[in-house]
Amino acid sequence: MKSVVLVSALVIAAMTLAAGPSRAAVGVVVNIAPPAPMVEAVPVAPVAGYIWRPGHWRWNGVRYVWIRGRYVAPPYVGAVWVPGHWGPRGPGWVWIGGHWRR
């Protein structure tokens, strides 16, 4: 019985976290400042209407690794991608994820 309650609580917690916007998530605080963003050449869009999501630095638990930019299909007409960024948090840095807006 206890294991059923625990599994139910974990499922509810996972669903709640997944449903929230990425910008509201609290991430890992990294005590090393991220490097300056890399300059990427933006290629021609593979499909008309696709939007460029610029690259960014990701913390892998040991060091920062560059995630290259890419084109993505917008979720609705008129969608604008607001890129994520590293923001100061106490003595360190935290990733604030990007999101779509109208």
PyRosetta script that sets phi, psi and omega in degrees:
from pyrosetta import init, pose_from_sequence

init()
pose = pose_from_sequence("MKSVVLVSALVIAAMTLAAGPSRAAVGVVVNIAPPAPMVEAVPVAPVAGYIWRPGHWRWNGVRYVWIRGRYVAPPYVGAVWVPGHWGPRGPGWVWIGGHWRR")
pose.set_psi(1, -43.0)
pose.set_omega(1, 180.0)
pose.set_phi(2, -63.0)
pose.set_psi(2, -37.9)
pose.set_omega(2, -179.0)
pose.set_phi(3, -67.8)
pose.set_psi(3, -33.2)
pose.set_omega(3, 177.8)
pose.set_phi(4, -66.4)
pose.set_psi(4, -41.8)
pose.set_omega(4, 179.4)
pose.set_phi(5, -65.4)
pose.set_psi(5, -42.7)
pose.set_omega(5, 179.8)
pose.set_phi(6, -63.8)
pose.set_psi(6, -45.7)
pose.set_omega(6, 178.9)
pose.set_phi(7, -62.3)
pose.set_psi(7, -42.9)
pose.set_omega(7, 178.2)
pose.set_phi(8, -60.9)
pose.set_psi(8, -43.1)
pose.set_omega(8, 179.5)
pose.set_phi(9, -64.1)
pose.set_psi(9, -40.7)
pose.set_omega(9, 178.8)
pose.set_phi(10, -65.8)
pose.set_psi(10, -40.9)
pose.set_omega(10, 178.9)
pose.set_phi(11, -63.9)
pose.set_psi(11, -44.6)
pose.set_omega(11, 178.9)
pose.set_phi(12, -62.5)
pose.set_psi(12, -42.4)
pose.set_omega(12, 179.4)
pose.set_phi(13, -63.7)
pose.set_psi(13, -43.4)
pose.set_omega(13, 179.6)
pose.set_phi(14, -63.7)
pose.set_psi(14, -41.8)
pose.set_omega(14, 179.8)
pose.set_phi(15, -66.1)
pose.set_psi(15, -38.6)
pose.set_omega(15, 179.5)
pose.set_phi(16, -65.7)
pose.set_psi(16, -44.5)
pose.set_omega(16, 179.4)
pose.set_phi(17, -66.2)
pose.set_psi(17, -39.8)
pose.set_omega(17, -179.2)
pose.set_phi(18, -68.1)
pose.set_psi(18, -29.6)
pose.set_omega(18, -176.1)
pose.set_phi(19, -78.4)
pose.set_psi(19, -24.1)
pose.set_omega(19, -176.4)
pose.set_phi(20, -75.9)
pose.set_psi(20, 156.2)
pose.set_omega(20, 179.0)
pose.set_phi(21, -67.8)
pose.set_psi(21, 146.6)
pose.set_omega(21, -176.0)
pose.set_phi(22, -62.7)
pose.set_psi(22, -31.1)
pose.set_omega(22, -177.8)
pose.set_phi(23, -70.0)
pose.set_psi(23, -17.5)
pose.set_omega(23, -179.5)
pose.set_phi(24, -90.9)
pose.set_psi(24, -9.8)
pose.set_omega(24, -177.3)
pose.set_phi(25, -71.4)
pose.set_psi(25, 142.7)
pose.set_omega(25, 175.9)
pose.set_phi(26, -96.8)
pose.set_psi(26, 123.2)
pose.set_omega(26, -176.6)
pose.set_phi(27, -104.3)
pose.set_psi(27, -168.4)
pose.set_omega(27, 178.0)
pose.set_phi(28, -76.4)
pose.set_psi(28, 134.6)
pose.set_omega(28, 176.5)
pose.set_phi(29, -87.3)
pose.set_psi(29, 123.6)
pose.set_omega(29, -179.1)
pose.set_phi(30, -104.0)
pose.set_psi(30, 130.5)
pose.set_omega(30, -176.7)
pose.set_phi(31, -83.5)
pose.set_psi(31, 0.1)
pose.set_omega(31, 178.2)
pose.set_phi(32, -111.7)
pose.set_psi(32, 128.0)
pose.set_omega(32, 179.7)
pose.set_phi(33, -64.1)
pose.set_psi(33, 143.3)
pose.set_omega(33, 177.9)
pose.set_phi(34, -70.1)
pose.set_psi(34, 152.1)
pose.set_omega(34, 174.5)
pose.set_phi(35, -66.4)
pose.set_psi(35, 166.4)
pose.set_omega(35, 174.7)
pose.set_phi(36, -63.4)
pose.set_psi(36, 145.8)
pose.set_omega(36, 177.8)
pose.set_phi(37, -58.1)
pose.set_psi(37, 145.6)
pose.set_omega(37, 176.4)
pose.set_phi(38, -76.9)
pose.set_psi(38, 151.6)
pose.set_omega(38, 175.4)
pose.set_phi(39, -88.9)
pose.set_psi(39, 122.2)
pose.set_omega(39, -179.2)
pose.set_phi(40, -113.2)
pose.set_psi(40, 139.2)
pose.set_omega(40, 171.6)
pose.set_phi(41, -77.3)
pose.set_psi(41, 126.7)
pose.set_omega(41, -178.7)
pose.set_phi(42, -88.6)
pose.set_psi(42, 114.8)
pose.set_omega(42, -179.6)
pose.set_phi(43, -73.9)
pose.set_psi(43, 170.1)
pose.set_omega(43, 176.3)
pose.set_phi(44, -65.4)
pose.set_psi(44, 139.5)
pose.set_omega(44, -179.7)
pose.set_phi(45, -61.1)
pose.set_psi(45, 136.3)
pose.set_omega(45, -179.5)
pose.set_phi(46, -70.2)
pose.set_psi(46, -26.9)
pose.set_omega(46, -179.3)
pose.set_phi(47, -140.0)
pose.set_psi(47, 137.5)
pose.set_omega(47, 177.5)
pose.set_phi(48, -57.3)
pose.set_psi(48, 135.6)
pose.set_omega(48, 178.6)
pose.set_phi(49, 94.8)
pose.set_psi(49, -13.3)
pose.set_omega(49, 177.2)
pose.set_phi(50, -68.7)
pose.set_psi(50, 152.7)
pose.set_omega(50, -177.0)
pose.set_phi(51, -117.3)
pose.set_psi(51, 137.6)
pose.set_omega(51, 179.2)
pose.set_phi(52, -79.4)
pose.set_psi(52, 124.5)
pose.set_omega(52, 172.2)
pose.set_phi(53, -103.6)
pose.set_psi(53, 110.8)
pose.set_omega(53, -176.3)
pose.set_phi(54, -64.7)
pose.set_psi(54, 157.5)
pose.set_omega(54, 178.4)
pose.set_phi(55, -68.9)
pose.set_psi(55, 168.1)
pose.set_omega(55, -179.9)
pose.set_phi(56, -157.8)
pose.set_psi(56, 163.8)
pose.set_omega(56, 175.6)
pose.set_phi(57, -85.9)
pose.set_psi(57, 135.7)
pose.set_omega(57, 175.9)
pose.set_phi(58, -120.0)
pose.set_psi(58, 139.7)
pose.set_omega(58, 176.7)
pose.set_phi(59, -87.6)
pose.set_psi(59, 124.0)
pose.set_omega(59, -179.2)
pose.set_phi(60, -100.4)
pose.set_psi(60, 11.9)
pose.set_omega(60, -179.9)
pose.set_phi(61, 99.6)
pose.set_psi(61, -16.2)
pose.set_omega(61, -179.6)
pose.set_phi(62, -127.6)
pose.set_psi(62, -41.4)
pose.set_omega(62, -177.6)
pose.set_phi(63, -154.7)
pose.set_psi(63, 171.0)
pose.set_omega(63, 175.5)
pose.set_phi(64, -82.9)
pose.set_psi(64, 139.2)
pose.set_omega(64, 174.2)
pose.set_phi(65, -126.9)
pose.set_psi(65, 142.9)
pose.set_omega(65, -177.4)
pose.set_phi(66, -83.2)
pose.set_psi(66, 129.0)
pose.set_omega(66, 174.1)
pose.set_phi(67, -104.0)
pose.set_psi(67, 115.3)
pose.set_omega(67, -175.9)
pose.set_phi(68, -65.6)
pose.set_psi(68, 151.4)
pose.set_omega(68, 176.1)
pose.set_phi(69, -69.2)
pose.set_psi(69, 163.5)
pose.set_omega(69, -179.8)
pose.set_phi(70, -159.8)
pose.set_psi(70, 160.1)
pose.set_omega(70, 174.5)
pose.set_phi(71, -86.3)
pose.set_psi(71, 143.3)
pose.set_omega(71, 177.4)
pose.set_phi(72, -137.7)
pose.set_psi(72, 155.1)
pose.set_omega(72, 175.4)
pose.set_phi(73, -80.7)
pose.set_psi(73, 129.8)
pose.set_omega(73, 178.2)
pose.set_phi(74, -67.5)
pose.set_psi(74, 150.0)
pose.set_omega(74, -178.1)
pose.set_phi(75, -73.9)
pose.set_psi(75, -18.2)
pose.set_omega(75, 179.1)
pose.set_phi(76, -158.5)
pose.set_psi(76, 161.3)
pose.set_omega(76, -179.7)
pose.set_phi(77, -63.3)
pose.set_psi(77, 133.2)
pose.set_omega(77, 179.1)
pose.set_phi(78, 86.7)
pose.set_psi(78, 1.8)
pose.set_omega(78, -179.4)
pose.set_phi(79, -67.0)
pose.set_psi(79, 141.3)
pose.set_omega(79, 177.5)
pose.set_phi(80, -122.2)
pose.set_psi(80, 132.8)
pose.set_omega(80, 178.3)
pose.set_phi(81, -86.4)
pose.set_psi(81, 124.5)
pose.set_omega(81, 174.6)
pose.set_phi(82, -102.1)
pose.set_psi(82, 109.9)
pose.set_omega(82, -174.7)
pose.set_phi(83, -62.9)
pose.set_psi(83, 150.9)
pose.set_omega(83, 173.7)
pose.set_phi(84, -73.8)
pose.set_psi(84, 168.4)
pose.set_omega(84, 179.4)
pose.set_phi(85, -158.5)
pose.set_psi(85, 161.2)
pose.set_omega(85, 174.7)
pose.set_phi(86, -89.0)
pose.set_psi(86, 129.1)
pose.set_omega(86, 179.2)
pose.set_phi(87, -121.5)
pose.set_psi(87, 151.5)
pose.set_omega(87, 178.8)
pose.set_phi(88, -68.0)
pose.set_psi(88, 141.0)
pose.set_omega(88, 177.1)
pose.set_phi(89, -144.4)
pose.set_psi(89, 105.2)
pose.set_omega(89, -177.2)
pose.set_phi(90, 59.7)
pose.set_psi(90, -129.7)
pose.set_omega(90, -179.8)
pose.set_phi(91, -85.3)
pose.set_psi(91, 3.4)
pose.set_omega(91, -175.0)
pose.set_phi(92, -130.9)
pose.set_psi(92, -155.8)
pose.set_omega(92, -176.8)
pose.set_phi(93, -132.4)
pose.set_psi(93, 145.0)
pose.set_omega(93, 178.9)
pose.set_phi(94, -133.0)
pose.set_psi(94, 144.0)
pose.set_omega(94, 179.1)
pose.set_phi(95, -80.7)
pose.set_psi(95, 129.0)
pose.set_omega(95, 176.0)
pose.set_phi(96, -111.5)
pose.set_psi(96, 108.3)
pose.set_omega(96, -172.2)
pose.set_phi(97, -64.6)
pose.set_psi(97, 153.6)
pose.set_omega(97, 177.2)
pose.set_phi(98, -73.3)
pose.set_psi(98, 169.0)
pose.set_omega(98, -179.0)
pose.set_phi(99, -158.0)
pose.set_psi(99, 163.3)
pose.set_omega(99, 176.6)
pose.set_phi(100, -92.9)
pose.set_psi(100, 144.8)
pose.set_omega(100, 173.5)
pose.set_phi(101, -141.5)
pose.set_psi(101, 163.3)
pose.set_omega(101, 179.3)
pose.set_phi(102, -84.7)
pose.dump_pdb("model.pdb")
